[in-house]
Amino acid sequence: MADAEAAKSLSGLLNGIAQKVYYNNSEITEQLLKRELFPELPQDAFTALHDKMRGLIKVNDLLSLSSHCVCV
């Protein structure tokens, strides 16, 4: 059961970051995501997790764009 909850929280974090980054949803803040999804995690650990997940989203975006590139 703990794994399912962890997966749900991680999915929520990724969705929240995507809402903020791609849709400029100003209601989504790092503090909101921590409070709602990872309240028990120390702030420094959450910040590290948030930064890693944000980096993954950006890398995924770059990879997706490069796969649509027409090279001549």
PQR file with spaces between the fields and no chain letter, atoms N, CA, C, O and H, PARSE charges and radii, in Angstrom:
ATOM       1  N    MET     1       0.816   -1.198    0.000 -0.4000 1.5000
ATOM       2  CA   MET     1       0.000    0.000    0.000 -0.0000 2.0000
ATOM       3  C    MET     1       0.859    1.261    0.000  0.5500 1.7000
ATOM       4  O    MET     1       0.503    2.252   -0.638 -0.5500 1.4000
ATOM       5  N    ALA     2       1.978    1.232    0.706 -0.4000 1.5000
ATOM       6  CA   ALA     2       2.859    2.398    0.757 -0.0000 2.0000
ATOM       7  C    ALA     2       3.408    2.725   -0.631  0.5500 1.7000
ATOM       8  O    ALA     2       3.565    3.895   -0.979 -0.5500 1.4000
ATOM       9  H    ALA     2       2.267    0.427    1.225  0.4000 1.0000
ATOM      10  N    ASP     3       3.701    1.683   -1.428 -0.4000 1.5000
ATOM      11  CA   ASP     3       4.209    1.913   -2.779 -0.0000 2.0000
ATOM      12  C    ASP     3       3.166    2.617   -3.643  0.5500 1.7000
ATOM      13  O    ASP     3       3.503    3.493   -4.440 -0.5500 1.4000
ATOM      14  H    ASP     3       3.573    0.732   -1.145  0.4000 1.0000
ATOM      15  N    ALA     4       1.916    2.235   -3.486 -0.4000 1.5000
ATOM      16  CA   ALA     4       0.842    2.863   -4.260 -0.0000 2.0000
ATOM      17  C    ALA     4       0.703    4.339   -3.876  0.5500 1.7000
ATOM      18  O    ALA     4       0.503    5.189   -4.744 -0.5500 1.4000
ATOM      19  H    ALA     4       1.643    1.524   -2.839  0.4000 1.0000
ATOM      20  N    GLU     5       0.806    4.638   -2.609 -0.4000 1.5000
ATOM      21  CA   GLU     5       0.713    6.028   -2.154 -0.0000 2.0000
ATOM      22  C    GLU     5       1.902    6.843   -2.647  0.5500 1.7000
ATOM      23  O    GLU     5       1.743    7.996   -3.046 -0.5500 1.4000
ATOM      24  H    GLU     5       0.968    3.948   -1.904  0.4000 1.0000
ATOM      25  N    ALA     6       3.086    6.251   -2.622 -0.4000 1.5000
ATOM      26  CA   ALA     6       4.287    6.941   -3.099 -0.0000 2.0000
ATOM      27  C    ALA     6       4.164    7.226   -4.600  0.5500 1.7000
ATOM      28  O    ALA     6       4.518    8.310   -5.062 -0.5500 1.4000
ATOM      29  H    ALA     6       3.215    5.314   -2.298  0.4000 1.0000
ATOM      30  N    ALA     7       3.667    6.257   -5.344 -0.4000 1.5000
ATOM      31  CA   ALA     7       3.493    6.434   -6.790 -0.0000 2.0000
ATOM      32  C    ALA     7       2.468    7.527   -7.075  0.5500 1.7000
ATOM      33  O    ALA     7       2.644    8.323   -7.998 -0.5500 1.4000
ATOM      34  H    ALA     7       3.380    5.376   -4.968  0.4000 1.0000
ATOM      35  N    LYS     8       1.404    7.563   -6.288 -0.4000 1.5000
ATOM      36  CA   LYS     8       0.367    8.590   -6.443 -0.0000 2.0000
ATOM      37  C    LYS     8       0.934    9.986   -6.168  0.5500 1.7000
ATOM      38  O    LYS     8       0.653   10.938   -6.895 -0.5500 1.4000
ATOM      39  H    LYS     8       1.262    6.916   -5.539  0.4000 1.0000
ATOM      40  N    SER     9       1.733   10.086   -5.113 -0.4000 1.5000
ATOM      41  CA   SER     9       2.335   11.377   -4.765 -0.0000 2.0000
ATOM      42  C    SER     9       3.318   11.827   -5.836  0.5500 1.7000
ATOM      43  O    SER     9       3.348   13.002   -6.203 -0.5500 1.4000
ATOM      44  H    SER     9       1.962    9.312   -4.522  0.4000 1.0000
ATOM      45  N    LEU    10       4.119   10.901   -6.336 -0.4000 1.5000
ATOM      46  CA   LEU    10       5.087   11.235   -7.380 -0.0000 2.0000
ATOM      47  C    LEU    10       4.372   11.654   -8.663  0.5500 1.7000
ATOM      48  O    LEU    10       4.781   12.611   -9.321 -0.5500 1.4000
ATOM      49  H    LEU    10       4.095    9.947   -6.038  0.4000 1.0000
ATOM      50  N    SER    11       3.322   10.951   -9.012 -0.4000 1.5000
ATOM      51  CA   SER    11       2.523   11.310  -10.186 -0.0000 2.0000
ATOM      52  C    SER    11       1.921   12.704  -10.014  0.5500 1.7000
ATOM      53  O    SER    11       1.912   13.502  -10.951 -0.5500 1.4000
ATOM      54  H    SER    11       2.989   10.174   -8.477  0.4000 1.0000
ATOM      55  N    GLY    12       1.424   12.987   -8.827 -0.4000 1.5000
ATOM      56  CA   GLY    12       0.870   14.305   -8.542 -0.0000 2.0000
ATOM      57  C    GLY    12       1.922   15.394   -8.647  0.5500 1.7000
ATOM      58  O    GLY    12       1.644   16.490   -9.133 -0.5500 1.4000
ATOM      59  H    GLY    12       1.432   12.338   -8.066  0.4000 1.0000
ATOM      60  N    LEU    13       3.130   15.091   -8.190 -0.4000 1.5000
ATOM      61  CA   LEU    13       4.223   16.050   -8.284 -0.0000 2.0000
ATOM      62  C    LEU    13       4.556   16.343   -9.741  0.5500 1.7000
ATOM      63  O    LEU    13       4.693   17.502  -10.132 -0.5500 1.4000
ATOM      64  H    LEU    13       3.355   14.200   -7.795  0.4000 1.0000
ATOM      65  N    LEU    14       4.685   15.298  -10.536 -0.4000 1.5000
ATOM      66  CA   LEU    14       4.981   15.488  -11.963 -0.0000 2.0000
ATOM      67  C    LEU    14       3.873   16.274  -12.659  0.5500 1.7000
ATOM      68  O    LEU    14       4.152   17.165  -13.461 -0.5500 1.4000
ATOM      69  H    LEU    14       4.574   14.356  -10.219  0.4000 1.0000
ATOM      70  N    ASN    15       2.634   15.952  -12.357 -0.4000 1.5000
ATOM      71  CA   ASN    15       1.503   16.681  -12.951 -0.0000 2.0000
ATOM      72  C    ASN    15       1.506   18.142  -12.519  0.5500 1.7000
ATOM      73  O    ASN    15       1.253   19.034  -13.328 -0.5500 1.4000
ATOM      74  H    ASN    15       2.407   15.228  -11.705  0.4000 1.0000
ATOM      75  N    GLY    16       1.791   18.381  -11.251 -0.4000 1.5000
ATOM      76  CA   GLY    16       1.833   19.751  -10.750 -0.0000 2.0000
ATOM      77  C    GLY    16       2.925   20.566  -11.409  0.5500 1.7000
ATOM      78  O    GLY    16       2.705   21.714  -11.793 -0.5500 1.4000
ATOM      79  H    GLY    16       1.997   17.656  -10.594  0.4000 1.0000
ATOM      80  N    ILE    17       4.106   19.975  -11.541 -0.4000 1.5000
ATOM      81  CA   ILE    17       5.211   20.674  -12.194 -0.0000 2.0000
ATOM      82  C    ILE    17       4.857   20.963  -13.650  0.5500 1.7000
ATOM      83  O    ILE    17       5.123   22.058  -14.145 -0.5500 1.4000
ATOM      84  H    ILE    17       4.285   19.042  -11.229  0.4000 1.0000
ATOM      85  N    ALA    18       4.262   19.998  -14.334 -0.4000 1.5000
ATOM      86  CA   ALA    18       3.861   20.206  -15.725 -0.0000 2.0000
ATOM      87  C    ALA    18       2.828   21.331  -15.827  0.5500 1.7000
ATOM      88  O    ALA    18       2.898   22.146  -16.747 -0.5500 1.4000
ATOM      89  H    ALA    18       4.046   19.108  -13.931  0.4000 1.0000
ATOM      90  N    GLN    19       1.887   21.386  -14.910 -0.4000 1.5000
ATOM      91  CA   GLN    19       0.894   22.470  -14.909 -0.0000 2.0000
ATOM      92  C    GLN    19       1.568   23.827  -14.786  0.5500 1.7000
ATOM      93  O    GLN    19       1.192   24.783  -15.464 -0.5500 1.4000
ATOM      94  H    GLN    19       1.830   20.724  -14.163  0.4000 1.0000
ATOM      95  N    LYS    20       2.562   23.900  -13.918 -0.4000 1.5000
ATOM      96  CA   LYS    20       3.256   25.159  -13.699 -0.0000 2.0000
ATOM      97  C    LYS    20       4.134   25.530  -14.886  0.5500 1.7000
ATOM      98  O    LYS    20       4.109   26.671  -15.347 -0.5500 1.4000
ATOM      99  H    LYS    20       2.867   23.123  -13.368  0.4000 1.0000
ATOM     100  N    VAL    21       4.912   24.569  -15.383 -0.4000 1.5000
ATOM     101  CA   VAL    21       5.887   24.841  -16.444 -0.0000 2.0000
ATOM     102  C    VAL    21       5.216   25.070  -17.792  0.5500 1.7000
ATOM     103  O    VAL    21       5.531   26.045  -18.475 -0.5500 1.4000
ATOM     104  H    VAL    21       4.933   23.642  -15.008  0.4000 1.0000
ATOM     105  N    TYR    22       4.306   24.200  -18.185 -0.4000 1.5000
ATOM     106  CA   TYR    22       3.748   24.251  -19.537 -0.0000 2.0000
ATOM     107  C    TYR    22       2.480   25.079  -19.663  0.5500 1.7000
ATOM     108  O    TYR    22       2.193   25.622  -20.729 -0.5500 1.4000
ATOM     109  H    TYR    22       4.050   23.408  -17.631  0.4000 1.0000
ATOM     110  N    TYR    23       1.725   25.176  -18.584 -0.4000 1.5000
ATOM     111  CA   TYR    23       0.460   25.900  -18.661 -0.0000 2.0000
ATOM     112  C    TYR    23       0.465   27.183  -17.846  0.5500 1.7000
ATOM     113  O    TYR    23      -0.560   27.851  -17.717 -0.5500 1.4000
ATOM     114  H    TYR    23       1.959   24.735  -17.717  0.4000 1.0000
ATOM     115  N    ASN    24       1.636   27.525  -17.291 -0.4000 1.5000
ATOM     116  CA   ASN    24       1.793   28.757  -16.500 -0.0000 2.0000
ATOM     117  C    ASN    24       0.712   28.908  -15.435  0.5500 1.7000
ATOM     118  O    ASN    24       0.199   30.004  -15.209 -0.5500 1.4000
ATOM     119  H    ASN    24       2.469   26.982  -17.396  0.4000 1.0000
ATOM     120  N    ASN    25       0.370   27.801  -14.787 -0.4000 1.5000
ATOM     121  CA   ASN    25      -0.629   27.828  -13.729 -0.0000 2.0000
ATOM     122  C    ASN    25       0.014   28.389  -12.462  0.5500 1.7000
ATOM     123  O    ASN    25       0.746   27.687  -11.765 -0.5500 1.4000
ATOM     124  H    ASN    25       0.786   26.910  -14.970  0.4000 1.0000
ATOM     125  N    SER    26      -0.260   29.640  -12.176 -0.4000 1.5000
ATOM     126  CA   SER    26       0.375   30.317  -11.050 -0.0000 2.0000
ATOM     127  C    SER    26      -0.138   29.825   -9.696  0.5500 1.7000
ATOM     128  O    SER    26       0.456   30.131   -8.662 -0.5500 1.4000
ATOM     129  H    SER    26      -0.854   30.211  -12.743  0.4000 1.0000
ATOM     130  N    GLU    27      -1.229   29.070   -9.695 -0.4000 1.5000
ATOM     131  CA   GLU    27      -1.749   28.536   -8.440 -0.0000 2.0000
ATOM     132  C    GLU    27      -0.901   27.373   -7.929  0.5500 1.7000
ATOM     133  O    GLU    27      -0.948   27.037   -6.745 -0.5500 1.4000
ATOM     134  H    GLU    27      -1.711   28.821  -10.535  0.4000 1.0000
ATOM     135  N    ILE    28      -0.136   26.768   -8.813 -0.4000 1.5000
ATOM     136  CA   ILE    28       0.716   25.647   -8.430 -0.0000 2.0000
ATOM     137  C    ILE    28       2.064   26.204   -7.981  0.5500 1.7000
ATOM     138  O    ILE    28       2.791   26.809   -8.768 -0.5500 1.4000
ATOM     139  H    ILE    28      -0.098   27.040   -9.775  0.4000 1.0000
ATOM     140  N    THR    29       2.381   25.996   -6.731 -0.4000 1.5000
ATOM     141  CA   THR    29       3.671   26.439   -6.197 -0.0000 2.0000
ATOM     142  C    THR    29       4.394   25.234   -5.608  0.5500 1.7000
ATOM     143  O    THR    29       3.789   24.200   -5.324 -0.5500 1.4000
ATOM     144  H    THR    29       1.790   25.504   -6.091  0.4000 1.0000
ATOM     145  N    GLU    30       5.686   25.389   -5.434 -0.4000 1.5000
ATOM     146  CA   GLU    30       6.470   24.322   -4.800 -0.0000 2.0000
ATOM     147  C    GLU    30       5.948   24.060   -3.388  0.5500 1.7000
ATOM     148  O    GLU    30       5.889   22.911   -2.952 -0.5500 1.4000
ATOM     149  H    GLU    30       6.178   26.229   -5.665  0.4000 1.0000
ATOM     150  N    GLN    31       5.571   25.116   -2.677 -0.4000 1.5000
ATOM     151  CA   GLN    31       5.043   24.971   -1.321 -0.0000 2.0000
ATOM     152  C    GLN    31       3.724   24.193   -1.310  0.5500 1.7000
ATOM     153  O    GLN    31       3.498   23.353   -0.440 -0.5500 1.4000
ATOM     154  H    GLN    31       5.619   26.050   -3.032  0.4000 1.0000
ATOM     155  N    LEU    32       2.860   24.481   -2.283 -0.4000 1.5000
ATOM     156  CA   LEU    32       1.584   23.765   -2.376 -0.0000 2.0000
ATOM     157  C    LEU    32       1.824   22.280   -2.631  0.5500 1.7000
ATOM     158  O    LEU    32       1.211   21.426   -1.990 -0.5500 1.4000
ATOM     159  H    LEU    32       3.044   25.164   -2.990  0.4000 1.0000
ATOM     160  N    LEU    33       2.711   21.982   -3.561 -0.4000 1.5000
ATOM     161  CA   LEU    33       2.988   20.583   -3.884 -0.0000 2.0000
ATOM     162  C    LEU    33       3.553   19.846   -2.673  0.5500 1.7000
ATOM     163  O    LEU    33       3.173   18.707   -2.401 -0.5500 1.4000
ATOM     164  H    LEU    33       3.208   22.675   -4.082  0.4000 1.0000
ATOM     165  N    LYS    34       4.447   20.488   -1.958 -0.4000 1.5000
ATOM     166  CA   LYS    34       5.013   19.846   -0.764 -0.0000 2.0000
ATOM     167  C    LYS    34       3.936   19.610    0.281  0.5500 1.7000
ATOM     168  O    LYS    34       3.813   18.512    0.824 -0.5500 1.4000
ATOM     169  H    LYS    34       4.755   21.413   -2.179  0.4000 1.0000
ATOM     170  N    ARG    35       3.162   20.644    0.557 -0.4000 1.5000
ATOM     171  CA   ARG    35       2.131   20.550    1.588 -0.0000 2.0000
ATOM     172  C    ARG    35       1.096   19.461    1.271  0.5500 1.7000
ATOM     173  O    ARG    35       0.682   18.714    2.157 -0.5500 1.4000
ATOM     174  H    ARG    35       3.263   21.536    0.116  0.4000 1.0000
ATOM     175  N    GLU    36       0.688   19.380    0.011 -0.4000 1.5000
ATOM     176  CA   GLU    36      -0.361   18.441   -0.371 -0.0000 2.0000
ATOM     177  C    GLU    36       0.138   17.023   -0.634  0.5500 1.7000
ATOM     178  O    GLU    36      -0.580   16.055   -0.381 -0.5500 1.4000
ATOM     179  H    GLU    36       1.025   19.987   -0.709  0.4000 1.0000
ATOM     180  N    LEU    37       1.359   16.895   -1.137 -0.4000 1.5000
ATOM     181  CA   LEU    37       1.824   15.582   -1.592 -0.0000 2.0000
ATOM     182  C    LEU    37       2.895   14.944   -0.708  0.5500 1.7000
ATOM     183  O    LEU    37       2.935   13.722   -0.565 -0.5500 1.4000
ATOM     184  H    LEU    37       1.942   17.681   -1.343  0.4000 1.0000
ATOM     185  N    PHE    38       3.751   15.757   -0.123 -0.4000 1.5000
ATOM     186  CA   PHE    38       4.862   15.227    0.667 -0.0000 2.0000
ATOM     187  C    PHE    38       5.028   16.000    1.973  0.5500 1.7000
ATOM     188  O    PHE    38       6.113   16.517    2.240 -0.5500 1.4000
ATOM     189  H    PHE    38       3.719   16.750   -0.239  0.4000 1.0000
ATOM     190  N    PRO    39       3.980   16.092    2.791 -0.5600 1.5000
ATOM     191  CA   PRO    39       4.070   16.908    4.013  0.2800 2.0000
ATOM     192  C    PRO    39       5.107   16.402    5.016  0.5500 1.7000
ATOM     193  O    PRO    39       5.643   17.188    5.798 -0.5500 1.4000
ATOM     194  N    GLU    40       5.391   15.106    5.002 -0.4000 1.5000
ATOM     195  CA   GLU    40       6.315   14.532    5.979 -0.0000 2.0000
ATOM     196  C    GLU    40       7.779   14.641    5.563  0.5500 1.7000
ATOM     197  O    GLU    40       8.670   14.396    6.377 -0.5500 1.4000
ATOM     198  H    GLU    40       4.955   14.468    4.367  0.4000 1.0000
ATOM     199  N    LEU    41       8.036   15.002    4.324 -0.4000 1.5000
ATOM     200  CA   LEU    41       9.398   15.070    3.797 -0.0000 2.0000
ATOM     201  C    LEU    41      10.049   16.384    4.235  0.5500 1.7000
ATOM     202  O    LEU    41       9.432   17.445    4.135 -0.5500 1.4000
ATOM     203  H    LEU    41       7.312   15.201    3.663  0.4000 1.0000
ATOM     204  N    PRO    42      11.295   16.318    4.721 -0.5600 1.5000
ATOM     205  CA   PRO    42      11.990   17.564    5.070  0.2800 2.0000
ATOM     206  C    PRO    42      12.114   18.466    3.833  0.5500 1.7000
ATOM     207  O    PRO    42      12.205   17.970    2.710 -0.5500 1.4000
ATOM     208  N    GLN    43      12.119   19.770    4.039 -0.4000 1.5000
ATOM     209  CA   GLN    43      12.123   20.724    2.935 -0.0000 2.0000
ATOM     210  C    GLN    43      13.280   20.503    1.974  0.5500 1.7000
ATOM     211  O    GLN    43      13.084   20.554    0.760 -0.5500 1.4000
ATOM     212  H    GLN    43      12.045   20.173    4.951  0.4000 1.0000
ATOM     213  N    ASP    44      14.485   20.258    2.491 -0.4000 1.5000
ATOM     214  CA   ASP    44      15.633   20.087    1.598 -0.0000 2.0000
ATOM     215  C    ASP    44      15.500   18.830    0.740  0.5500 1.7000
ATOM     216  O    ASP    44      15.904   18.830   -0.423 -0.5500 1.4000
ATOM     217  H    ASP    44      14.644   20.217    3.477  0.4000 1.0000
ATOM     218  N    ALA    45      14.940   17.770    1.300 -0.4000 1.5000
ATOM     219  CA   ALA    45      14.721   16.537    0.531 -0.0000 2.0000
ATOM     220  C    ALA    45      13.643   16.759   -0.533  0.5500 1.7000
ATOM     221  O    ALA    45      13.762   16.264   -1.653 -0.5500 1.4000
ATOM     222  H    ALA    45      14.612   17.771    2.244  0.4000 1.0000
ATOM     223  N    PHE    46      12.599   17.500   -0.181 -0.4000 1.5000
ATOM     224  CA   PHE    46      11.550   17.785   -1.160 -0.0000 2.0000
ATOM     225  C    PHE    46      12.088   18.657   -2.291  0.5500 1.7000
ATOM     226  O    PHE    46      11.796   18.412   -3.462 -0.5500 1.4000
ATOM     227  H    PHE    46      12.503   17.903    0.730  0.4000 1.0000
ATOM     228  N    THR    47      12.869   19.670   -1.941 -0.4000 1.5000
ATOM     229  CA   THR    47      13.442   20.549   -2.959 -0.0000 2.0000
ATOM     230  C    THR    47      14.299   19.756   -3.937  0.5500 1.7000
ATOM     231  O    THR    47      14.233   19.974   -5.147 -0.5500 1.4000
ATOM     232  H    THR    47      13.106   19.869   -0.990  0.4000 1.0000
ATOM     233  N    ALA    48      15.101   18.836   -3.413 -0.4000 1.5000
ATOM     234  CA   ALA    48      15.939   17.993   -4.280 -0.0000 2.0000
ATOM     235  C    ALA    48      15.063   17.133   -5.193  0.5500 1.7000
ATOM     236  O    ALA    48      15.344   17.020   -6.386 -0.5500 1.4000
ATOM     237  H    ALA    48      15.154   18.658   -2.430  0.4000 1.0000
ATOM     238  N    LEU    49      14.009   16.527   -4.648 -0.4000 1.5000
ATOM     239  CA   LEU    49      13.090   15.702   -5.439 -0.0000 2.0000
ATOM     240  C    LEU    49      12.390   16.553   -6.495  0.5500 1.7000
ATOM     241  O    LEU    49      12.301   16.154   -7.656 -0.5500 1.4000
ATOM     242  H    LEU    49      13.781   16.618   -3.679  0.4000 1.0000
ATOM     243  N    HIS    50      11.900   17.706   -6.101 -0.4000 1.5000
ATOM     244  CA   HIS    50      11.215   18.620   -7.020 -0.0000 2.0000
ATOM     245  C    HIS    50      12.141   19.008   -8.174  0.5500 1.7000
ATOM     246  O    HIS    50      11.738   18.978   -9.337 -0.5500 1.4000
ATOM     247  H    HIS    50      11.972   18.030   -5.158  0.4000 1.0000
ATOM     248  N    ASP    51      13.362   19.364   -7.852 -0.4000 1.5000
ATOM     249  CA   ASP    51      14.318   19.777   -8.889 -0.0000 2.0000
ATOM     250  C    ASP    51      14.640   18.632   -9.847  0.5500 1.7000
ATOM     251  O    ASP    51      14.764   18.848  -11.053 -0.5500 1.4000
ATOM     252  H    ASP    51      13.690   19.388   -6.908  0.4000 1.0000
ATOM     253  N    LYS    52      14.775   17.423   -9.319 -0.4000 1.5000
ATOM     254  CA   LYS    52      15.035   16.253  -10.177 -0.0000 2.0000
ATOM     255  C    LYS    52      13.862   15.994  -11.111  0.5500 1.7000
ATOM     256  O    LYS    52      14.056   15.746  -12.302 -0.5500 1.4000
ATOM     257  H    LYS    52      14.675   17.247   -8.340  0.4000 1.0000
ATOM     258  N    MET    53      12.655   16.049  -10.579 -0.4000 1.5000
ATOM     259  CA   MET    53      11.473   15.791  -11.396 -0.0000 2.0000
ATOM     260  C    MET    53      11.277   16.892  -12.435  0.5500 1.7000
ATOM     261  O    MET    53      10.867   16.609  -13.560 -0.5500 1.4000
ATOM     262  H    MET    53      12.497   16.250   -9.613  0.4000 1.0000
ATOM     263  N    ARG    54      11.560   18.129  -12.078 -0.4000 1.5000
ATOM     264  CA   ARG    54      11.461   19.231  -13.033 -0.0000 2.0000
ATOM     265  C    ARG    54      12.484   19.033  -14.152  0.5500 1.7000
ATOM     266  O    ARG    54      12.190   19.283  -15.321 -0.5500 1.4000
ATOM     267  H    ARG    54      11.894   18.360  -11.164  0.4000 1.0000
ATOM     268  N    GLY    55      13.672   18.586  -13.791 -0.4000 1.5000
ATOM     269  CA   GLY    55      14.696   18.301  -14.787 -0.0000 2.0000
ATOM     270  C    GLY    55      14.278   17.188  -15.728  0.5500 1.7000
ATOM     271  O    GLY    55      14.529   17.263  -16.930 -0.5500 1.4000
ATOM     272  H    GLY    55      13.910   18.382  -12.841  0.4000 1.0000
ATOM     273  N    LEU    56      13.637   16.148  -15.189 -0.4000 1.5000
ATOM     274  CA   LEU    56      13.159   15.045  -16.034 -0.0000 2.0000
ATOM     275  C    LEU    56      12.117   15.520  -17.033  0.5500 1.7000
ATOM     276  O    LEU    56      12.125   15.110  -18.193 -0.5500 1.4000
ATOM     277  H    LEU    56      13.433   16.087  -14.212  0.4000 1.0000
ATOM     278  N    ILE    57      11.232   16.375  -16.583 -0.4000 1.5000
ATOM     279  CA   ILE    57      10.198   16.894  -17.475 -0.0000 2.0000
ATOM     280  C    ILE    57      10.830   17.700  -18.600  0.5500 1.7000
ATOM     281  O    ILE    57      10.427   17.579  -19.757 -0.5500 1.4000
ATOM     282  H    ILE    57      11.226   16.708  -15.641  0.4000 1.0000
ATOM     283  N    LYS    58      11.818   18.520  -18.264 -0.4000 1.5000
ATOM     284  CA   LYS    58      12.468   19.339  -19.288 -0.0000 2.0000
ATOM     285  C    LYS    58      13.267   18.474  -20.261  0.5500 1.7000
ATOM     286  O    LYS    58      13.256   18.734  -21.464 -0.5500 1.4000
ATOM     287  H    LYS    58      12.145   18.618  -17.324  0.4000 1.0000
ATOM     288  N    VAL    59      13.961   17.446  -19.759 -0.4000 1.5000
ATOM     289  CA   VAL    59      14.713   16.544  -20.640 -0.0000 2.0000
ATOM     290  C    VAL    59      13.749   15.810  -21.556  0.5500 1.7000
ATOM     291  O    VAL    59      14.006   15.677  -22.752 -0.5500 1.4000
ATOM     292  H    VAL    59      13.969   17.235  -18.781  0.4000 1.0000
ATOM     293  N    ASN    60      12.646   15.336  -21.004 -0.4000 1.5000
ATOM     294  CA   ASN    60      11.643   14.649  -21.811 -0.0000 2.0000
ATOM     295  C    ASN    60      11.113   15.567  -22.907  0.5500 1.7000
ATOM     296  O    ASN    60      10.901   15.131  -24.039 -0.5500 1.4000
ATOM     297  H    ASN    60      12.437   15.444  -20.032  0.4000 1.0000
ATOM     298  N    ASP    61      10.901   16.819  -22.574 -0.4000 1.5000
ATOM     299  CA   ASP    61      10.415   17.790  -23.550 -0.0000 2.0000
ATOM     300  C    ASP    61      11.444   17.982  -24.663  0.5500 1.7000
ATOM     301  O    ASP    61      11.087   18.006  -25.841 -0.5500 1.4000
ATOM     302  H    ASP    61      11.073   17.173  -21.654  0.4000 1.0000
ATOM     303  N    LEU    62      12.707   18.117  -24.299 -0.4000 1.5000
ATOM     304  CA   LEU    62      13.761   18.278  -25.303 -0.0000 2.0000
ATOM     305  C    LEU    62      13.868   17.053  -26.195  0.5500 1.7000
ATOM     306  O    LEU    62      14.015   17.185  -27.410 -0.5500 1.4000
ATOM     307  H    LEU    62      12.997   18.097  -23.342  0.4000 1.0000
ATOM     308  N    LEU    63      13.797   15.862  -25.609 -0.4000 1.5000
ATOM     309  CA   LEU    63      13.865   14.639  -26.394 -0.0000 2.0000
ATOM     310  C    LEU    63      12.682   14.531  -27.340  0.5500 1.7000
ATOM     311  O    LEU    63      12.828   14.107  -28.487 -0.5500 1.4000
ATOM     312  H    LEU    63      13.678   15.755  -24.622  0.4000 1.0000
ATOM     313  N    SER    64      11.537   14.909  -26.863 -0.4000 1.5000
ATOM     314  CA   SER    64      10.339   14.843  -27.696 -0.0000 2.0000
ATOM     315  C    SER    64      10.442   15.832  -28.861  0.5500 1.7000
ATOM     316  O    SER    64      10.012   15.530  -29.974 -0.5500 1.4000
ATOM     317  H    SER    64      11.419   15.254  -25.931  0.4000 1.0000
ATOM     318  N    LEU    65      11.007   17.000  -28.605 -0.4000 1.5000
ATOM     319  CA   LEU    65      11.177   17.969  -29.683 -0.0000 2.0000
ATOM     320  C    LEU    65      12.203   17.490  -30.690  0.5500 1.7000
ATOM     321  O    LEU    65      12.017   17.665  -31.894 -0.5500 1.4000
ATOM     322  H    LEU    65      11.356   17.245  -27.700  0.4000 1.0000
ATOM     323  N    SER    66      13.287   16.886  -30.216 -0.4000 1.5000
ATOM     324  CA   SER    66      14.337   16.440  -31.147 -0.0000 2.0000
ATOM     325  C    SER    66      13.866   15.257  -31.980  0.5500 1.7000
ATOM     326  O    SER    66      14.360   15.049  -33.088 -0.5500 1.4000
ATOM     327  H    SER    66      13.438   16.743  -29.238  0.4000 1.0000
ATOM     328  N    SER    67      12.928   14.485  -31.469 -0.4000 1.5000
ATOM     329  CA   SER    67      12.426   13.356  -32.261 -0.0000 2.0000
ATOM     330  C    SER    67      11.511   13.831  -33.390  0.5500 1.7000
ATOM     331  O    SER    67      11.238   13.077  -34.324 -0.5500 1.4000
ATOM     332  H    SER    67      12.527   14.654  -30.568  0.4000 1.0000
ATOM     333  N    HIS    68      11.038   15.072  -33.309 -0.4000 1.5000
ATOM     334  CA   HIS    68      10.188   15.634  -34.349 -0.0000 2.0000
ATOM     335  C    HIS    68      10.981   16.489  -35.339  0.5500 1.7000
ATOM     336  O    HIS    68      10.425   17.054  -36.281 -0.5500 1.4000
ATOM     337  H    HIS    68      11.260   15.684  -32.551  0.4000 1.0000
ATOM     338  N    CYS    69      12.270   16.568  -35.107 -0.4000 1.5000
ATOM     339  CA   CYS    69      13.142   17.375  -35.961 -0.0000 2.0000
ATOM     340  C    CYS    69      13.356   16.693  -37.316  0.5500 1.7000
ATOM     341  O    CYS    69      13.601   15.489  -37.389 -0.5500 1.4000
ATOM     342  H    CYS    69      12.721   16.110  -34.342  0.4000 1.0000
ATOM     343  N    VAL    70      13.261   17.472  -38.363 -0.4000 1.5000
ATOM     344  CA   VAL    70      13.528   16.964  -39.694 -0.0000 2.0000
ATOM     345  C    VAL    70      14.956   17.374  -40.035  0.5500 1.7000
ATOM     346  O    VAL    70      15.243   18.556  -40.226 -0.5500 1.4000
ATOM     347  H    VAL    70      13.063   18.451  -38.304  0.4000 1.0000
ATOM     348  N    CYS    71      15.831   16.406  -40.108 -0.4000 1.5000
ATOM     349  CA   CYS    71      17.229   16.693  -40.392 -0.0000 2.0000
ATOM     350  C    CYS    71      17.495   16.530  -41.884  0.5500 1.7000
ATOM     351  O    CYS    71      17.090   15.544  -42.499 -0.5500 1.4000
ATOM     352  H    CYS    71      15.598   15.446  -39.952  0.4000 1.0000
ATOM     353  N    VAL    72      18.181   17.512  -42.448 -0.4000 1.5000
ATOM     354  CA   VAL    72      18.461   17.504  -43.887 -0.0000 2.0000
ATOM     355  C    VAL    72      19.929   17.272  -44.102  0.5500 1.7000
ATOM     356  O    VAL    72      20.386   17.228  -45.245 -0.5500 1.4000
ATOM     357  H    VAL    72      18.510   18.313  -41.948  0.4000 1.0000
